[in-house]
Amino acid sequence: MQLSIFDAHTETFQHIRHLLENIDINRLTPVEALLKLQEIKSSLK
């Protein structure tokens, strides 16, 4: 059984969930997608 990172109720994971829920992946350019991924990655540090 694999645990979901979104089961945690920390501020960081809530922020990441909010970012992901508000992304329209069908309208992102590849560069915008990489920038969003970098934003999410930097919030984990």
N, C-alpha and C positions, 0 to 999 in steps of 0.2 A: 504494500500500500504506500503510495506516494503522498506526502503532505503538501498542501498548497501553501505557497508563500502568502496568499491573501487571507488565510485563516487568522493570521496574527492581526491584532487590533492596535497596532502602533501608529503613531502619527506619520511615519515614513511610508508605511504600506497604504495608509489611507490616501496620502498624497499621490502615490503611484497609481492606485486604483482610479482616483479622480482624473489623472492625466490620461490613462488608457480609455476610460469611459467617454472622454470628450474628444478623442481623436477619430476623425473620419479617414480611415486608411485608404479609402478609394479616391480621396482627393489629395493625398500627400505625394509630393515628388520624392524621388529617391533621396535627394539631399535633405529634404525636410524630415523624412523618416529617420535618417541617420542622426540628425540634430535632436529629434525627440528621444531617440535611443540613448544618446549621450546625456541628455538632460535627466533621464530616468537613472542611468548608470551613476551619474554624479550625485544623485540624491541618496544613493546607497552608501556612499563613503562617509 
